[in-house]
Amino acid sequence: MPDFRDERFIYFGDQANMPYGNYSAAGRTDYLRELILKDAAFLLGRRAWAAEPRFDKPPVKAIVIACNTATAYGLDDIRQAIAAWKLPVIVVGVVEAGARGVLESKAEGGIGILATVGTCASGAYPKTNTSTLGLAGRSVPLIAQQGSATLAGAIEGDSAFPDSVSSYALKEARSLAEAYLALKPSKPLESVVLGCTHYPLAEAEIDAAFAQIRAEPAMKGVIAEKRNFVNPAQLTARELFRELALAKLRLKPGEACVLAKDLFYLSVPNPACPDIKLAPDGSLDRDYKYSRMPGDLEREDTKNVPLTPDMLPAPSARLLRERLQSVWNRPQPLPCCPWPRMAALNRSPPLRRSSSGLKSSRNSPRMRTRPAWMMPRGFTPPRCA
């Protein structure tokens, strides 16, 4: 985006522990919250892996939680952690941005939330939409949700979902429309929040599905003739720009970021971790992945490494090449220790357990101290994103 032309971004995808949407179904939301806090701690710190741990990754001045499920389960925890650590860092999540998008649309009909199973289970979108509309003095329309376990995978081209994206979109749109009909609405479903970052890539297929369903006599009054699709991703970018400006953290004319290019990181299984269980393709075994418990902070069964295009799963690479070409052209391998002065600031030991450190529980985690591998106290993040 032109507004961020001089800023640099550090992207992190927790590929090894995905999909986040399945942890709630497995009864592991506490562990999911711990994963999300570790994601934030990685972005705030300097530690990353190559052959061995390194400490030359710059910290960030803002965190965008670009995942609906991670926002739903981790936004409050991350904000509380950053406040406890007294860090001048902005945190923006996609759910709040999506709710503001509904508000700004001024649509009067019902609201449909199309998201993953995990995001819907959290109740974050109905709660946030209700509070956002209420605080603005707007009446709150009926809100229906549909959690999909298939649509994101189909959009990404996962071989586990062999049918067309249109067929999966039709199934989920029908389920959402039926859930809305069950609420006995007096107004048609008008706003549809695309509550998964994959879904805007299939907005045309989703809209066509609703149009097909509306053509059925029993559904004509249930779905609005013209649907208002809310893309939280676009709104999140606007929110980030606004928050950086308010905090006076945008780069000023003549200033340059410490990074010449964006950096991309990906989590991968750490085969050196004791008792780790891997699938035949080298990923984490599914049963192992969703049976882990929170609290064992010394255990590192995944590690965050610089991302290069050849590391991406084939379906993800194809999706980027075909539908997100500007993103596909951005990844760069991490140079060897490009910031020696910054690297020298924190030669911390690997992660250690702390009785008062990073924790996860059903209530908000207490974080009175930083994990050992985070930035030293008093360090101000550089003026780049």
DRENROLO-767669 format. One line per 10 residues: number of its first residue (from 1); for each residue x, y, z of N, C-alpha, C, CB. Coordinates in steps of 0.02 Angstrom, whole numbers. Glycine has a CB too. Example, Ala and Ser with C-alpha at 12.3 -4.5 7.8 and 13.67 -1.06 7.14 Angstrom:
2
1	660,-284,390,615,-225,390,660,-165,390,565,-224,452  642,-112,354,684,-53,357,645,2,394,704,-30,286
! end
This chain:
385
1	42,-60,0,0,0,0,44,62,0,-48,0,61  24,116,-36,64,177,-37,75,206,33,32,228,-82  25,200,77,30,228,144,87,197,184,-35,221,181  107,137,166,160,101,202,222,92,159,134,32,226  230,134,109,284,123,60,353,122,93,281,179,7  365,165,141,431,169,172,438,125,234,447,240,190  383,95,255,386,50,313,410,-19,291,316,46,348  435,-57,338,454,-126,324,417,-172,372,532,-135,331  401,-231,348,361,-278,387,399,-342,401,296,-294,351  388,-369,459,413,-435,477,352,-480,482,455,-434,544
11	346,-527,436,290,-573,433,308,-638,468,268,-586,360  261,-664,507,271,-729,538,209,-772,529,289,-721,614  219,-831,502,165,-879,495,180,-941,536,154,-898,422  136,-956,584,147,-1014,627,122,-1077,592,111,-1005,696  154,-1092,536,133,-1147,493,133,-1214,529,177,-1151,432  183,-1226,571,189,-1291,604,131,-1306,651,254,-1295,643  103,-1254,681,49,-1264,730,-20,-1252,702,60,-1220,789  -25,-1236,638,-89,-1225,607,-124,-1291,592,-80,-1184,542  -192,-1288,582,-235,-1229,586,-257,-1214,658,-297,-1239,543  -256,-1151,676,-276,-1130,743,-349,-1145,757,-262,-1056,752
21	-390,-1146,705,-462,-1155,714,-482,-1221,744,-496,-1146,650  -436,-1270,744,-454,-1337,769,-440,-1347,843,-416,-1389,730  -404,-1301,875,-386,-1311,946,-447,-1309,992,-335,-1259,968  -495,-1266,976,-554,-1262,1019,-594,-1327,1018,-599,-1204,998  -600,-1357,958,-636,-1421,953,-601,-1477,991,-643,-1441,879  -534,-1471,997,-495,-1521,1034,-491,-1506,1108,-426,-1527,1005  -524,-1452,1130,-522,-1434,1200,-455,-1407,1222,-539,-1493,1242  -418,-1375,1177,-351,-1350,1191,-346,-1274,1180,-299,-1387,1148  -397,-1237,1199,-394,-1165,1190,-341,-1133,1234,-462,-1133,1204  -327,-1162,1293,-274,-1135,1335,-206,-1141,1301,-272,-1171,1403
31	-195,-1197,1268,-132,-1205,1232,-129,-1158,1171,-123,-1279,1209  -186,-1149,1139,-189,-1102,1083,-170,-1032,1106,-259,-1102,1051  -195,-1011,1163,-179,-945,1189,-104,-939,1203,-219,-931,1253  -75,-992,1227,-3,-991,1239,36,-985,1173,20,-1054,1276  14,-1020,1122,45,-1015,1056,43,-943,1030,12,-1062,1006  -15,-911,1038,-24,-843,1013,22,-795,1050,-97,-821,1019  29,-804,1115,74,-762,1154,147,-773,1132,67,-776,1229  164,-834,1117,232,-848,1093,243,-815,1024,245,-924,1088  191,-814,982,197,-780,918,215,-706,929,131,-785,878  178,-675,975,191,-604,989,261,-594,1018,138,-577,1038
41	281,-638,1063,347,-632,1093,402,-639,1041,357,-685,1148  392,-682,991,440,-688,937,447,-622,899,419,-744,889  392,-591,883,394,-528,846,426,-472,887,324,-508,823  416,-474,953,443,-422,996,517,-431,1010,405,-421,1061  542,-491,1001,611,-505,1019,657,-507,959,615,-569,1055  718,-532,971,770,-536,919,789,-607,901,831,-498,941  760,-655,934,782,-724,927,746,-758,869,771,-762,992  784,-790,825,758,-831,771,808,-887,759,745,-789,705  787,-935,720,830,-993,707,858,-990,637,791,-1059,717  918,-1015,630,946,-1036,566,969,-1108,580,1006,-988,539
51	1033,-1122,576,1058,-1186,600,1056,-1188,676,1130,-1200,575  1068,-1131,707,1065,-1122,780,1026,-1058,794,1138,-1119,811  1006,-1048,857,972,-985,873,1016,-925,859,951,-985,946  986,-871,833,1021,-809,818,983,-752,851,1029,-797,741  1017,-695,858,987,-639,892,995,-574,852,1018,-630,962  984,-580,787,992,-521,743,927,-499,711,1043,-536,690  871,-524,734,806,-502,707,784,-439,745,752,-559,712  769,-384,710,746,-325,746,676,-334,775,747,-264,701  661,-303,832,593,-304,859,548,-258,819,593,-284,933  485,-257,836,435,-219,798,404,-164,841,380,-266,771
61	374,-115,807,339,-61,843,264,-71,842,357,6,811  240,-119,803,168,-133,800,158,-207,782,132,-87,749  106,-236,810,88,-305,794,18,-306,765,92,-351,857  12,-335,706,-54,-346,675,-68,-421,680,-55,-321,601  -121,-439,715,-140,-509,721,-184,-524,660,-179,-524,789  -153,-547,607,-187,-555,543,-219,-624,537,-138,-544,485  -250,-646,590,-286,-710,591,-346,-700,636,-240,-770,616  -405,-718,612,-465,-706,651,-466,-748,715,-527,-722,609  -446,-812,710,-447,-855,769,-396,-830,820,-432,-927,749  -337,-811,797,-285,-785,843,-308,-721,876,-219,-774,806
71	-343,-678,839,-370,-617,868,-423,-634,921,-401,-572,814  -467,-680,904,-521,-697,950,-495,-724,1016,-567,-748,917  -443,-765,1014,-420,-797,1075,-360,-762,1107,-402,-867,1061  -325,-719,1070,-262,-693,1096,-255,-618,1102,-209,-718,1056  -300,-579,1073,-291,-506,1071,-286,-476,1141,-349,-473,1034  -332,-494,1185,-330,-466,1253,-268,-486,1290,-392,-487,1292  -248,-549,1283,-187,-573,1317,-125,-535,1294,-178,-648,1305  -119,-524,1229,-61,-489,1203,-60,-417,1227,-60,-492,1125  -117,-384,1226,-119,-315,1250,-102,-311,1324,-189,-285,1238  -126,-358,1364,-109,-358,1435,-35,-372,1445,-151,-410,1472
81	-6,-416,1406,65,-431,1412,107,-369,1395,85,-489,1366  90,-336,1341,129,-277,1320,123,-221,1372,106,-252,1251  63,-214,1401,55,-164,1455,97,-183,1516,-19,-158,1474  97,-248,1533,137,-270,1591,211,-262,1578,121,-343,1607  233,-272,1517,303,-266,1500,323,-193,1485,320,-309,1440  273,-148,1485,285,-77,1474,321,-63,1408,326,-48,1532  294,-93,1355,323,-85,1289,281,-36,1247,329,-153,1253  312,9,1211,276,57,1169,257,26,1102,317,120,1158  215,-25,1104,199,-63,1044,123,-64,1034,226,-136,1049  102,-52,972,31,-52,953,11,-124,937,19,-5,893
91	-51,-142,955,-78,-208,937,-145,-198,902,-86,-254,1001  -152,-224,843,-213,-218,803,-237,-288,784,-201,-174,739  -302,-300,793,-330,-364,775,-385,-357,722,-358,-399,837  -397,-412,686,-444,-408,630,-517,-407,651,-432,-465,583  -533,-434,709,-604,-438,729,-632,-369,742,-612,-482,792  -595,-327,779,-619,-259,792,-626,-220,727,-570,-223,840  -578,-229,682,-582,-194,617,-644,-217,578,-519,-207,576  -660,-281,581,-719,-307,547,-783,-278,575,-721,-381,551  -786,-270,641,-845,-241,672,-854,-168,652,-841,-247,749  -798,-132,647,-802,-62,625,-825,-59,552,-735,-27,634
101	-806,-109,513,-828,-111,443,-903,-119,438,-794,-167,406  -933,-159,482,-1006,-166,484,-1038,-100,502,-1027,-221,534  -1008,-67,552,-1035,-2,574,-1032,49,518,-995,24,635  -976,53,483,-967,104,431,-1011,91,370,-895,107,410  -1032,29,360,-1073,12,302,-1143,41,306,-1077,-63,293  -1166,54,368,-1234,81,380,-1289,35,354,-1240,149,348  -1273,-28,343,-1324,-76,321,-1374,-88,378,-1291,-144,299  -1437,-97,361,-1490,-105,411,-1511,-177,421,-1549,-64,391  -1492,-221,375,-1513,-291,379,-1472,-331,429,-1510,-323,312  -1484,-396,428,-1450,-441,473,-1376,-450,456,-1483,-507,475
111	-1339,-478,504,-1267,-488,496,-1253,-563,497,-1227,-452,551  -1213,-585,449,-1190,-654,447,-1115,-657,457,-1210,-687,381  -1092,-701,499,-1020,-710,511,-1000,-776,479,-1003,-709,588  -960,-773,427,-933,-832,395,-860,-837,415,-942,-830,316  -844,-888,455,-777,-893,483,-759,-966,493,-772,-854,550  -703,-978,528,-684,-1046,545,-723,-1069,606,-607,-1051,558  -720,-1134,619,-755,-1162,677,-729,-1130,741,-746,-1238,679  -662,-1122,746,-633,-1094,806,-653,-1022,818,-558,-1098,802  -654,-981,766,-673,-912,773,-746,-906,795,-662,-873,708  -789,-946,765,-860,-944,785,-869,-969,856,-902,-987,736
121	-832,-1020,876,-838,-1046,944,-819,-995,996,-795,-1109,951  -774,-949,979,-752,-899,1026,-806,-847,1041,-690,-864,1000  -853,-838,994,-904,-787,1002,-879,-716,995,-936,-794,1069  -818,-708,969,-787,-642,967,-824,-594,920,-714,-648,945  -845,-618,862,-877,-573,814,-945,-548,838,-884,-607,747  -991,-593,861,-1054,-566,887,-1044,-518,945,-1099,-623,910  -999,-534,990,-986,-490,1048,-959,-423,1026,-937,-523,1096  -910,-423,981,-878,-360,960,-925,-319,916,-814,-374,922  -963,-351,872,-1012,-314,832,-1065,-283,876,-1044,-360,780  -1089,-319,926,-1140,-293,970,-1115,-232,1009,-1163,-348,1019
131	-1054,-237,1036,-1028,-181,1074,-1012,-121,1029,-965,-202,1113  -984,-133,970,-967,-79,924,-1029,-41,901,-928,-105,864  -1080,-77,881,-1142,-45,859,-1176,-10,917,-1189,-96,826  -1177,-42,975,-1209,-13,1033,-1177,52,1055,-1209,-62,1090  -1110,53,1057,-1074,114,1077,-1086,171,1028,-999,100,1083  -1100,154,966,-1114,205,915,-1188,226,914,-1094,179,846  -1227,198,959,-1297,216,962,-1340,183,909,-1305,289,956  -1314,130,880,-1351,94,827,-1386,34,857,-1303,72,770  -1444,19,830,-1478,-43,850,-1438,-103,824,-1551,-44,824  -1440,-156,862,-1402,-216,844,-1448,-265,809,-1369,-249,908
141	-1435,-280,745,-1478,-327,709,-1464,-399,729,-1468,-319,634  -1502,-444,702,-1489,-515,713,-1422,-535,684,-1545,-559,683  -1386,-577,720,-1320,-599,699,-1319,-675,698,-1264,-572,745  -1303,-704,641,-1296,-777,634,-1225,-794,615,-1345,-804,581  -1202,-853,636,-1134,-875,621,-1134,-942,585,-1092,-879,685  -1082,-953,545,-1069,-1018,516,-995,-1031,518,-1097,-1022,443  -975,-1082,555,-905,-1101,559,-889,-1156,509,-886,-1123,630  -843,-1143,465,-825,-1191,413,-759,-1225,429,-821,-1157,344  -757,-1290,418,-695,-1329,426,-664,-1345,358,-708,-1393,465  -695,-1321,304,-673,-1342,237,-656,-1285,189,-726,-1384,207
151	-689,-1228,196,-684,-1177,144,-613,-1149,138,-732,-1120,159  -580,-1135,194,-512,-1108,190,-464,-1156,156,-485,-1091,261  -470,-1220,173,-428,-1270,141,-440,-1276,67,-439,-1337,173  -503,-1271,47,-520,-1273,-24,-491,-1213,-61,-596,-1276,-34  -496,-1154,-31,-468,-1094,-63,-393,-1101,-72,-484,-1032,-21  -360,-1131,-22,-287,-1138,-25,-267,-1194,-73,-259,-1152,43  -314,-1236,-94,-298,-1290,-140,-274,-1353,-107,-246,-1267,-188  -291,-1361,-43,-273,-1421,-6,-305,-1482,-39,-294,-1415,69  -265,-1534,-50,-291,-1594,-84,-343,-1631,-42,-234,-1641,-99  -347,-1616,22,-398,-1647,65,-468,-1622,47,-383,-1633,138
161	-472,-1568,8,-537,-1539,-11,-539,-1536,-87,-547,-1468,21  -557,-1592,-119,-549,-1598,-192,-602,-1563,-233,-549,-1669,-211  -658,-1544,-203,-712,-1512,-241,-694,-1439,-255,-779,-1517,-204  -734,-1407,-296,-721,-1337,-315,-734,-1291,-256,-764,-1317,-375  -702,-1233,-258,-715,-1182,-207,-788,-1162,-208,-669,-1120,-217  -817,-1159,-267,-888,-1139,-273,-934,-1188,-236,-908,-1136,-346  -918,-1252,-239,-961,-1301,-205,-957,-1295,-130,-942,-1372,-226  -897,-1283,-104,-890,-1273,-32,-922,-1207,-11,-816,-1274,-11  -915,-1155,-52,-946,-1091,-36,-1022,-1097,-34,-925,-1038,-88  -1050,-1136,-79,-1123,-1145,-80,-1146,-1181,-17,-1144,-1185,-142
171	-1109,-1231,4,-1128,-1268,65,-1127,-1223,126,-1079,-1328,75  -1074,-1182,133,-1068,-1139,192,-1118,-1082,189,-997,-1112,198  -1129,-1054,130,-1178,-1000,124,-1248,-1025,141,-1177,-971,52  -1264,-1085,120,-1330,-1113,135,-1337,-1124,211,-1340,-1180,98  -1285,-1150,242,-1288,-1161,314,-1297,-1095,352,-1225,-1197,339  -1262,-1043,329,-1269,-978,361,-1339,-950,351,-1216,-929,333  -1365,-956,290,-1433,-931,277,-1484,-968,319,-1449,-938,202  -1476,-1033,326,-1523,-1072,367,-1518,-1054,441,-1511,-1147,358  -1457,-1040,464,-1448,-1019,533,-1481,-951,545,-1373,-1015,551  -1477,-907,495,-1509,-842,501,-1585,-850,499,-1485,-795,445
181	-1611,-893,455,-1683,-905,450,-1711,-931,516,-1698,-955,393  -1672,-971,551,-1694,-1000,615,-1704,-946,668,-1644,-1051,639  -1674,-887,658,-1683,-833,706,-1748,-795,695,-1624,-784,701  -1787,-814,644,-1851,-783,626,-1842,-708,614,-1902,-795,682  -1804,-691,564,-1788,-620,552,-1846,-582,521,-1727,-614,507  -1847,-517,535,-1895,-472,503,-1862,-435,445,-1923,-422,553  -1795,-436,442,-1757,-405,387,-1710,-457,358,-1718,-343,412  -1694,-451,294,-1650,-500,262,-1578,-494,285,-1653,-492,186  -1541,-547,275,-1469,-548,289,-1435,-503,237,-1440,-621,287  -1402,-451,261,-1373,-402,215,-1297,-398,219,-1403,-333,229
191	-1269,-400,279,-1196,-394,287,-1167,-463,301,-1179,-345,345  -1114,-479,266,-1079,-542,276,-1006,-526,292,-1084,-589,214  -985,-543,352,-917,-532,373,-875,-592,351,-911,-521,451  -824,-579,311,-779,-632,288,-726,-642,341,-747,-613,218  -745,-683,391,-707,-689,453,-650,-739,452,-752,-707,507  -620,-749,395,-559,-788,388,-518,-754,333,-574,-865,370  -454,-749,343,-413,-711,295,-412,-743,226,-342,-705,321  -432,-806,219,-436,-837,153,-499,-814,115,-436,-912,160  -552,-799,151,-617,-792,119,-623,-734,70,-669,-784,171  -590,-676,81,-594,-624,30,-569,-646,-39,-555,-563,52
201	-525,-696,-41,-501,-721,-105,-556,-758,-143,-441,-767,-94  -608,-777,-108,-664,-812,-140,-729,-773,-133,-671,-882,-110  -724,-707,-128,-785,-667,-119,-833,-677,-177,-767,-593,-111  -808,-681,-238,-852,-690,-296,-890,-755,-291,-811,-687,-361  -857,-809,-272,-890,-874,-265,-941,-873,-209,-838,-929,-253  -925,-839,-154,-971,-836,-97,-1032,-795,-115,-936,-806,-36  -1023,-739,-150,-1079,-698,-170,-1124,-735,-220,-1054,-632,-201  -1093,-771,-266,-1131,-811,-314,-1172,-864,-278,-1085,-843,-366  -1144,-892,-225,-1181,-943,-187,-1243,-913,-154,-1135,-974,-134  -1236,-854,-125,-1294,-822,-94,-1346,-804,-147,-1273,-759,-55
211	-1323,-781,-205,-1370,-765,-259,-1409,-827,-281,-1333,-734,-319  -1375,-884,-285,-1408,-946,-304,-1460,-967,-252,-1357,-1003,-313  -1443,-960,-188,-1489,-978,-135,-1549,-931,-134,-1453,-978,-66  -1536,-866,-146,-1591,-817,-145,-1641,-830,-201,-1562,-746,-151  -1619,-862,-254,-1664,-876,-310,-1717,-928,-291,-1624,-901,-370  -1706,-964,-237,-1756,-1012,-213,-1813,-975,-180,-1724,-1064,-164  -1876,-990,-195,-1933,-952,-168,-1933,-946,-93,-1998,-985,-189  -1913,-999,-58,-1915,-997,16,-1861,-952,45,-1907,-1066,44  -1810,-934,6,-1753,-896,32,-1750,-824,6,-1690,-932,14  -1797,-806,-38,-1793,-739,-68,-1795,-684,-16,-1850,-730,-118
221	-1837,-691,35,-1842,-639,86,-1791,-646,141,-1910,-640,115  -1752,-699,139,-1703,-711,193,-1636,-677,177,-1693,-786,202  -1619,-672,113,-1555,-644,92,-1568,-580,52,-1515,-696,49  -1531,-528,67,-1539,-464,32,-1519,-472,-41,-1497,-409,66  -1551,-432,-84,-1535,-435,-156,-1463,-415,-168,-1583,-390,-195  -1440,-364,-131,-1370,-342,-136,-1337,-352,-68,-1366,-267,-159  -1285,-394,-68,-1251,-409,-5,-1193,-360,6,-1225,-481,-6  -1181,-345,69,-1125,-302,89,-1072,-347,120,-1148,-246,140  -1017,-358,85,-964,-401,111,-913,-359,148,-930,-441,53  -897,-379,208,-850,-344,250,-784,-383,250,-877,-335,323
231	-732,-350,226,-665,-381,223,-623,-352,279,-631,-368,152  -616,-387,336,-578,-361,392,-505,-347,376,-582,-408,450  -477,-381,326,-406,-371,310,-394,-299,286,-383,-421,257  -435,-274,240,-427,-206,216,-437,-155,272,-477,-191,159  -486,-169,314,-501,-123,369,-445,-124,421,-568,-140,401  -412,-181,429,-357,-186,476,-299,-142,454,-334,-258,484  -285,-141,389,-232,-98,363,-246,-24,378,-223,-108,288  -308,-3,370,-327,66,387,-318,79,461,-399,79,365  -338,29,501,-331,36,574,-258,43,594,-363,-24,609  -215,4,564,-143,8,579,-116,77,561,-104,-46,540
241	-133,102,503,-110,168,482,-132,222,532,-136,185,411  -195,218,553,-222,267,600,-187,263,668,-297,256,608  -176,202,693,-145,195,758,-72,217,757,-149,122,781  -36,202,704,34,225,698,37,301,697,67,196,635  -10,332,662,-11,405,659,-27,435,727,-62,429,607  -76,408,762,-94,434,828,-37,427,878,-156,398,855  1,372,873,57,361,919,121,395,895,69,287,927  117,428,838,175,462,808,233,413,797,198,521,853  216,355,773,265,303,759,278,293,684,243,238,789  243,331,642,257,325,570,326,355,555,202,360,528
251	358,328,505,422,357,484,412,428,460,455,313,430  456,472,481,452,542,459,491,550,394,480,589,514  477,603,357,515,615,295,590,616,308,494,682,262  626,578,269,699,574,277,722,518,322,724,638,304  675,488,361,693,431,404,692,367,363,645,426,463  735,321,383,737,256,350,732,201,402,802,248,308  699,147,383,693,90,428,760,53,431,637,42,404  771,17,487,833,-21,493,835,-79,443,841,-48,564  777,-97,416,773,-151,367,770,-122,297,712,-195,380  808,-151,251,804,-131,182,744,-163,147,869,-150,145
261	726,-224,169,670,-260,140,629,-293,196,695,-314,90  569,-315,179,529,-352,226,563,-418,242,458,-364,199  547,-445,301,571,-511,320,511,-558,330,614,-508,385  520,-621,311,468,-671,318,495,-730,359,444,-695,248  455,-752,407,474,-810,449,417,-860,449,492,-787,521  436,-922,459,389,-977,460,409,-1025,516,386,-1014,392  361,-1052,553,378,-1103,602,381,-1171,569,326,-1103,660  429,-1211,591,438,-1279,565,448,-1326,625,498,-1284,515  432,-1390,618,445,-1437,673,520,-1440,690,420,-1507,656  533,-1449,754,601,-1455,778,614,-1528,795,614,-1409,840
271	643,-1567,750,651,-1639,761,697,-1655,819,677,-1672,699  737,-1606,843,782,-1619,899,745,-1618,966,837,-1567,899  683,-1596,967,645,-1593,1029,628,-1664,1053,581,-1550,1021  642,-1681,1116,627,-1748,1140,552,-1764,1137,651,-1756,1212  536,-1824,1118,467,-1851,1117,422,-1818,1065,437,-1842,1185  449,-1779,1020,408,-1750,967,384,-1806,921,447,-1696,927  323,-1799,896,296,-1849,849,281,-1814,783,232,-1882,878  309,-1842,730,301,-1812,664,260,-1857,618,370,-1798,633  224,-1825,572,188,-1861,520,237,-1883,465,130,-1817,490  217,-1927,420,263,-1950,367,291,-1893,324,227,-1999,322
281	253,-1839,317,277,-1783,276,322,-1735,314,219,-1745,247  337,-1750,378,381,-1708,417,346,-1657,459,429,-1675,373  281,-1649,452,243,-1602,493,228,-1633,561,178,-1581,458  202,-1593,607,183,-1620,671,126,-1669,663,163,-1563,720  131,-1726,698,77,-1774,698,14,-1741,725,96,-1836,740  -42,-1754,692,-104,-1720,711,-124,-1734,783,-161,-1741,664  -123,-1797,804,-142,-1813,873,-94,-1780,922,-143,-1889,884  -30,-1780,906,19,-1748,949,6,-1672,953,91,-1761,923  -8,-1643,895,-17,-1570,892,-74,-1547,937,-31,-1548,819  -130,-1583,935,-189,-1560,971,-197,-1592,1040,-250,-1574,930
291	-145,-1626,1064,-147,-1654,1132,-100,-1618,1179,-130,-1728,1130  -62,-1569,1154,-13,-1535,1196,-48,-1490,1248,34,-1493,1153  -15,-1484,1305,-41,-1445,1360,2,-1383,1371,-44,-1488,1425  -28,-1329,1398,11,-1268,1410,56,-1274,1471,-36,-1209,1418  104,-1228,1476,144,-1223,1536,215,-1248,1531,111,-1259,1589  231,-1290,1481,298,-1316,1475,338,-1269,1429,298,-1390,1446  363,-1215,1458,395,-1163,1418,466,-1180,1397,395,-1098,1455  495,-1232,1426,561,-1253,1404,559,-1294,1340,595,-1293,1459  500,-1319,1324,493,-1363,1267,486,-1322,1203,432,-1410,1275  529,-1335,1155,525,-1302,1090,520,-1355,1036,587,-1255,1078
301	459,-1377,1022,449,-1428,971,441,-1397,901,389,-1470,987  441,-1331,898,444,-1296,833,495,-1240,839,373,-1268,813  519,-1217,783,566,-1160,782,548,-1115,724,640,-1185,777  563,-1051,733,545,-1000,684,606,-983,641,517,-936,718  600,-995,577,658,-989,532,641,-941,475,677,-1059,503  692,-912,443,680,-869,385,644,-907,330,746,-839,359  594,-875,301,554,-907,249,581,-890,181,480,-885,255  588,-940,139,602,-930,68,547,-965,29,673,-958,49  533,-944,-32,477,-972,-70,478,-1048,-76,475,-942,-138  537,-1079,-78,540,-1151,-87,516,-1189,-25,610,-1172,-104
311	509,-1155,32,487,-1188,93,411,-1193,98,513,-1151,154  376,-1155,57,304,-1154,62,273,-1219,38,276,-1095,22  220,-1243,71,183,-1300,43,159,-1283,-27,123,-1319,88  157,-1332,-70,139,-1320,-141,73,-1283,-149,136,-1386,-178  19,-1302,-113,-43,-1264,-122,-37,-1191,-102,-99,-1297,-81  0,-1177,-48,9,-1108,-26,49,-1068,-77,44,-1105,43  101,-1098,-104,141,-1065,-155,99,-1049,-217,201,-1108,-174  58,-1097,-237,16,-1086,-296,-34,-1030,-284,-21,-1151,-315  -64,-1028,-224,-111,-975,-208,-78,-907,-211,-141,-987,-138  -18,-901,-184,18,-837,-186,36,-817,-257,81,-841,-144
321	61,-864,-296,81,-849,-365,22,-825,-406,113,-909,-398  -35,-859,-397,-92,-846,-441,-137,-789,-418,-133,-908,-447  -143,-779,-352,-193,-732,-327,-164,-676,-284,-245,-768,-287  -101,-683,-263,-70,-632,-222,1,-620,-247,-69,-652,-146  7,-599,-309,72,-595,-341,117,-543,-308,64,-577,-414  88,-488,-282,129,-437,-250,162,-465,-187,88,-375,-233  127,-509,-152,155,-541,-93,207,-593,-113,100,-573,-50  193,-631,-164,239,-683,-187,307,-654,-205,210,-719,-248  308,-593,-231,371,-563,-253,410,-530,-197,356,-511,-306  384,-531,-135,416,-495,-81,465,-536,-39,365,-467,-37
331	455,-602,-26,499,-637,21,572,-633,2,478,-710,25  615,-624,53,686,-620,43,720,-664,95,712,-547,47  772,-703,77,809,-740,127,841,-692,176,862,-785,93  847,-714,239,878,-673,290,953,-670,280,861,-699,359  983,-610,271,1055,-605,265,1089,-627,329,1076,-534,246  1152,-641,325,1189,-664,384,1205,-605,430,1254,-700,362  1172,-605,487,1183,-555,539,1189,-484,512,1247,-572,578  1136,-457,480,1141,-391,448,1141,-333,497,1086,-383,399  1125,-347,561,1122,-294,610,1165,-312,670,1049,-280,632  1232,-314,663,1275,-338,716,1269,-297,780,1347,-338,694
341	1257,-232,773,1250,-190,833,1188,-210,873,1247,-116,815  1133,-224,837,1073,-244,871,1080,-315,899,1013,-240,825  1115,-358,862,1123,-426,885,1162,-428,950,1159,-468,832  1209,-382,959,1249,-382,1019,1210,-361,1080,1309,-337,1010  1153,-329,1070,1115,-305,1127,1083,-361,1167,1061,-258,1104  1073,-419,1137,1037,-471,1172,1065,-539,1153,963,-467,1157  1116,-560,1189,1141,-628,1180,1111,-672,1236,1219,-630,1181  1045,-673,1238,1012,-708,1292,1014,-782,1284,940,-685,1297  1007,-821,1338,1004,-893,1333,937,-914,1303,1014,-926,1401  929,-978,1284,864,-1001,1258,809,-992,1311,869,-1074,1237
351	748,-1004,1289,689,-996,1330,695,-1036,1394,627,-1016,1293  679,-1005,1451,679,-1038,1515,612,-1029,1549,735,-1012,1559  593,-1077,1590,531,-1071,1628,539,-1018,1682,512,-1140,1660  487,-980,1695,487,-931,1749,421,-936,1786,499,-859,1722  425,-939,1852,364,-947,1891,318,-886,1883,380,-958,1964  346,-830,1864,305,-769,1855,304,-747,1782,332,-713,1898  327,-790,1737,332,-771,1668,273,-790,1627,392,-800,1638  285,-809,1564,232,-823,1516,192,-882,1539,261,-836,1447  127,-872,1549,83,-926,1572,19,-925,1531,67,-918,1648  -19,-978,1538,-85,-980,1506,-133,-1013,1553,-82,-1017,1437
361	-192,-986,1558,-244,-1015,1601,-311,-994,1572,-237,-992,1675  -365,-1015,1603,-430,-997,1577,-443,-923,1587,-484,-1038,1609  -412,-893,1637,-414,-821,1644,-355,-792,1607,-413,-800,1718  -352,-726,1603,-298,-694,1566,-231,-713,1597,-306,-618,1564  -182,-732,1557,-117,-752,1583,-83,-695,1620,-72,-777,1527  -48,-711,1673,-9,-662,1709,60,-659,1676,-3,-679,1785  82,-599,1659,147,-592,1628,183,-533,1659,141,-582,1551  212,-544,1718,245,-490,1754,318,-482,1731,243,-503,1829  345,-534,1699,413,-529,1674,415,-551,1601,462,-571,1716  467,-530,1565,475,-552,1496,508,-621,1495,517,-502,1456
371	492,-661,1445,533,-721,1435,606,-701,1423,506,-763,1376  651,-747,1438,723,-731,1436,746,-710,1367,763,-789,1459  710,-733,1313,735,-719,1247,705,-657,1216,721,-778,1202  671,-617,1257,643,-555,1230,691,-497,1239,576,-538,1263  671,-438,1214,715,-379,1215,730,-358,1286,682,-322,1176  788,-327,1298,805,-304,1364,759,-247,1386,877,-282,1366  751,-240,1452,709,-188,1480,733,-119,1457,707,-192,1556  685,-77,1439,701,-9,1421,718,1,1348,757,14,1462  723,-53,1309,740,-46,1238,679,-21,1200,765,-113,1209  688,29,1158,634,56,1117,638,26,1048,637,133,1114
381	583,-3,1023,584,-32,956,604,19,904,516,-62,938  635,-2,850,655,44,797,594,73,762,700,10,746  604,128,727,548,161,693,535,128,626,562,235,683  515,65,629,490,31,569,441,-20,591,548,-1,527  396,-41,545,342,-86,564,367,-155,576,288,-87,511
! end
